[in-house]
Amino acid sequence: MGDVALLAPVVQAFALRYPDVAITLVTRQKFAVFFSQFPNVRVVGADFDGRHKGLKGLVQLFNELRSLRPFNILVDAHQNLRSGVLKAFFQLIGTSSVTIDKGRAEKKELTRKENKIRRQLPHTVERYAQVFDRAGFALQPAQPFRLRPIATVDEELTTFLSQQTIAPETRWLGIAPFAQHEQKMWPFERVAPLMEQLYTNMPVTIFLFGGGSQELAKLKTLQQQYPQAILVAGKLSLAAELILIQRLNGMLCMDSGNMHLAALSGIPVLSIWGATHPDAGFGPWGQGDEAILQVPTDVLACRPCSVFGNKPCWRGDLACLHMISVDAVADRVRHMLA
C-alpha cells in the first residue's frame, strides 16, 4: 500500500503540468482512493486475486486495457513479474514502454553484512518521477504533499467520531504499532507503558490504527487497558481513515504504510526504524530527521540489514528495536505534539 500511495505526488504533479494528457493507472481497486481526485486520471482496478489472477488473468487484463484506448506509452513504475508480463503484451502490439530503476544494486551495497556503502539513495517518489521523465514528462512532485480528501465519506467519519468520547482541548495522536515484518516493529509490549506516560503527562486523545485479525486482537487488548483510547482499526473505510489522519496532530508509526499515509496527509510523523533505514529511499516524504527515531549506525553497524525488513536479524536479538526505550519514544512524541 505504501508504494502505491507514494505514487500520488507524482501523479498529481503530472495532472497539473500536463492537463491535456490522460493517464490510465492500473492498481488494486482499494488503492483507487489515492488518485480519484485527480482530473485526468482514470483508475482501472486490477483483481489479482480473482479474474486477473495468473497468466490467464493477465491476458484478460491486457485485453480490457487494450479496449479502452490506444496508449502512447506504458510506464512501469513497479517492475515486478505482473507488470513485466503486461509490458511484454503491449510491446507485441507496438506500444513503447519505460521501466523504473529501483536501484537494487545500490540497495544491496547499503544492506549487505560487510563493507556497506552508506549513502542517501533517491527517495521512491523521486524514482517514480525519474521514470516519468524518461517517458518524456518532466515532473517536480510537491514537497510537502497532501492527499486530497474525498468529501463523500465525511459523513462516515462524522458518525464514527460522534460515537466516541473525546475530551476537549486534547491533542490527537495516531498510533500505528504494526508493520509487515517483525524486523520493523518496536516491541508491542512497550506500547502500553508508552500510553501510560502520555496519558499521565499531557492531554491527549489516542487513536489506534492497524489491520488484519491478529493486529485487531492486540489492539482490542490494549483498549481494554486504556478504554479512553479510540480503536480505528476495522472501523472505517480507507478513504475515511485518510480524512481522520489529516485531522491528527501527529502519528507514531513504524516504517510502514501508515507512515506514508500520514506523511502524505501533511501531518507530523514520528517513525521508528529497526532493520531498515531511511537511506534506502522509503522515509516519510517531505519530512526530515525530526520524523525519524532509530539507533545510529555507529552504535549498530549492522544497520540496515534489509531494504524491506523481511530478512532475519543477523544478531538474533533485534537490538535495533529493543534499544529504543519507552522514555525516548515518549519524549519525542511530546515534542512532536508540542
N, C-alpha and C positions, 0 to 999 in steps of 0.2 A: 504493500500500500504506500509506504513512504517513497519508494522510487517513482511511482506513478504521480503522487502529489507533487514531487519536485519538478515534474514537467510543466506544472501550471504556470510558473513565472515566465517560462519560455513561450508557451502558447499564448499567454496574454500579450507579451511583447510582440509576437508575430501578428496577432489580431489587430493591435494598434498601429503597427508600422505598415502592414500590408492588408488593408481592409477590403481590398477587391480580390484577394486570393482566398479561396476556400480550403479548409483543412477537413479531411475525414480522419478522425482519430479512433483507432481500434484499441479498446481495452475492455476489461471486465465491466459489466453494466453497473455494478455497485460503485465503481470509481468515476462514473459519469458526473457525479456531483462536483468534482474538482474543475470541470470545464463547461458546465451547462450555461454559464453566464457570459461566455464569450460569443460575440455576434456571428462570426463567420466560421464557427467550428461545429461540425456535426460529429457526434459520438456514436460509434457503432459498438454495441455491446457484444463482446465475444463470450460464448458459453463453452468454456474449455472443459467443463465437467459434464456437458450434455451434447448438444448437436454439433459442436465444433471440436469434439474430443478425438484425438488420434489423427492419423494421416487422412482418413476419410472425412473427418470433420473439418480439417484444414482445407481440403479441396472444396467443401461446401462453403466455407467462409470466403475463400477466394472467389468463388462464383457469385456469392452475394455481393461482395465488394465490387467485382467487375461489372455487375449490372447497375451499379449506382451512377457511375460516370467514368469517362476515360481519365486516368490520372496522369499528370505530367511527370511526377517523380514520387518515389517511395522513400520515406525517411525511416530507417530502422534505428529507433532510439533505445532498443533493449538488447539486441544482439544475443538472442537465445535460440534454441532449436526451432521453436514455433515461428518466430519472426524470420528466421533464415529460410524455412520452407516456403512461407508466404512470399518472401522476396524472390526466391527462385521461380515460383509460379509467375509472378509479374514480369520477371526478366524474360520469360519464354514468350510473352506477348509484346515485348519491346519497351516495357516501362523501365526507365533508368532508376537507380537507387543509390543512396549513400548510407553508410553504417557508422554508428557511434564508435569512437575509440575509448574503450573503458579503462585503458592504461593498466592492463593486467600485469605487464612486466614490472612497471614501477611499483605497483601494489605488492607484488611478490618480494621486491627488494626491501620494501618497508616492513614487511611482516615476517621475513624469514628469521630463523633462530639465531644465526650467526651473521656478522658483518652487515648489519642492517644499513641501508642508505636512508637516512631520515631527512625528509623534506615535505613541505606542504604541497600536496598534489592538487590539481584543479578540482574544484567542487563539482559534484554531479550536475548541478544546474548549469555550470559553465560548460561541461562536456556536452550537455544537450544543446546549448546554444552553438557550440562549435560544429555539431553535425548539421544543424540548420544552415550555418554559414557555408559549409561545403556544398549544400544543396542550392546555394545562390541567394539565401535570405539572411543577410547580416542582422543580428539582433543584439540588444542590450537589456537583459532581464532586470526588472526593477529590484532594488535592494535598499530598504526592506520592501517586502511584498505583502499583500494582504488578500487572502482568498475572499471572493465575493459571497456574501450570504445569500441563501435562497429564501425569498420572502414568504413563499408558500408554506414553509414549515415553522413560521413564527408562532402560530397557534399551538403547535405540538409542544414547543419549548415552554411557552407561557403556561400551558396546562400543567406540565411537569413541575415547573418551579412553584406554581400555586399550591401544589400538594406537599411542598417541603416546608420545614420550619427553619427559616433563615433569620438569624439575628441581624438587626440593622447595624449599620456602621461597621461592618466587618470587611476584611479583605478576602477576596475569593481566590482560593488556591486549588488548582487541579493537581492530583497525584496519580500518576500512571506508573505503577511499580513493576510492570512486566515488559519483557522483550521476547523476541522469537527464540533466543537461545540463552541458556543458563549463564554462559560466559559474559553476558551483557547485563545481568540483573544484580543489583545490590541486594544483599540478603533480605528476604521478605520479612523475617522476624524482627528486623530493625525498624520497620515502618511504624509499628505500634508505639514504641518508645519515642520515635520522632514526633508522631502526632500528639503524644502526651506533652512533650516540650512545647510544641507550637500552641496547643490549646491553653497551656498554662501561662505562656509568656506574651501572647498577643491576641487581639480579637480577630479570629479567622473562621471562615466557612470553608470546609474541605470537601471537594468533590472527588470521588474515586472512579477512575477510568480503567477499563480493561475489556477483554473479550474472550469468549470461549468458556466452556463449562468449568474447567479447573480454576481458571482465574476468577471467575464469578464466585465460586465456592470460597476461595480465600478472602475475597473482598467482603463477602457476607459475614465471615467470621470476624473480620476487622471491624465491621459496622456493629456487630454485637458488643464489642468492647467500647466503641465510641458511637452511640446511637445518633449523635448530632452530625456525624458525617453523612454526606449525601451520596448514595450509590447511583452512578450514572450508567455503569456497565449493564448492557442488556435492556436499558430503559428507553433509549432514544434511537432514532434513525441516524445515519452518519451525517446527513445534512443538518439535523437539529443539533447534534453534538458539535458540529463546526461553529454554529452560532453561539452555543454555550461557551465554547473555548474562547471565542472572541470577547466574551464578557468577563473572563477571568482577569485577575491582576497578576497571575503568574502560573506557570506549570512546572512541577517537579516530575522528571521523567528519566528514562534510560535512553540509550542510543536506540531509538525505536520509531515506529510510525507515528506515535503520539507526539514525539519530539518534533517531527517535521510538520505535523498538523498545527501544533502550537506556534512554531516559528513562522509558518506561512499564514497564520492568523494575526500576526503582528503583536503578540503578547510576549512579555519577558519569559525566558526559559532558563531553568537550571537542569542540565542533563548530566547524569552520572555515567562515566565511561569506565569499562573494565578491560576486556581483552582487545577491544577495538580502539581506534584513535581518530580524532577529527582530521588528522593529516591525510587520511585515506580519501577524504573528499565528501564525507557524509555529515558534516557538522550542521548545526541549526542555521539555516540560510538567513543572512542579514544580521546575525548576532556575533558578538566577539567572545573574548576569553571569559567575560562575566557569565556566559551561558554554559560554561564547561566546568565540571568538577571531576578531577582524575588524579591518580597517583603519578607524579612526574616520572619521566623515563629515566632520569638519572638516579632515581630511587629503585625503580623496577626496570632494568634494562631489557627485560623480555618483552615489554610492551612496545608496540602492539604485536600480538601473535596471530592475529586473524583479521581479515578485512570485514567479515560479516559476523564474527563471533561464533562460528559453527565448528571450531576445532577444539579438541581437548586442551586443557591447561597444561603447559609443559612442566610447571612446578607441582601441579596436582593439588594446590590449595586455594586457587583463585584469590591470591593475595591482592591483586589489583582492585578487587571489590571489597574484601574484608578489611583492608587497611583504611577504608573511608569510614570514619566514625559517625555516630548519630549526632554528636555535638557539631561536627564540621558541617554536616548537611543542614542542621537546624540553623546554624549561624548564617549560612549562605542563603537559605530560604528567607529568613528575616530581612536580610539585606536586599534581596530581590523584591520583596513585597513593600519595603520601605520606599 
